[in-house]
Amino acid sequence: MINEDYDLELEKVVTEIKKRKAKKVLVQLGEGLKPRAKEIQEHISKELGNSCQVYFWLNSCYGKCDIPEIIDSKNNDFDVLIQFGH
């Protein structure tokens, strides 16, 4: 069962995406929040439509200092990294 007791503050996420005019967003979730990925994606898509693509980093995550390798890569084309659960 998904624990929905946690407020993910998705309105703040959408506000930040709009503020940065991000077109491509990478979301990194702690293990316990990965079941809520669809909820996060649906909320962002509902608010921003096709103006923003949302991707999820599904590899392991050991805290906020565990930045996905793609962010440091020369191939990085994400506008924003959003981390949950750290």
Secondary structure, DSSP 4 states (H G I P E B T S, - for coil): -----S---HHHHHHHHHHHT-SEEEEEE-GGGGGGHHHHHHHHHHHHGGG-EEEEE-S---STT---HHHHSTT---SEEEEE--
